[in-house]
């Protein structure tokens, strides 16, 4: 699997593009990717920042587990999980499917 530096180059090609969330198809416009790697995203709710480190952690989790769900994202990134998942789904070799996680029975 590709390392994150190669993945980041692919992500940079999505700058100034709109990425729709996977379930609700809500548009997320990438208005800029800063030199530090912050992805500035505008939605109908306003403008927000997605950190490169969040995307990198999500990618590494996907590579390690071959599947990722929003709970796998770092806590600060979870409020942007729909965008991060949609962004990852745009990468070569990634398929978006519904992931189901089994919860531990508390008996």
Secondary structure, DSSP 8 states (H G I E B T S, - for coil): ---HHHHHHHHHTTTT-EEE-TTT--EEEEEEE-TT--EEEEETTEEEEE-HHHHHHHHHHHHHHS---GGGS-GGGGGGHHHHHHHHHTSTT--------------
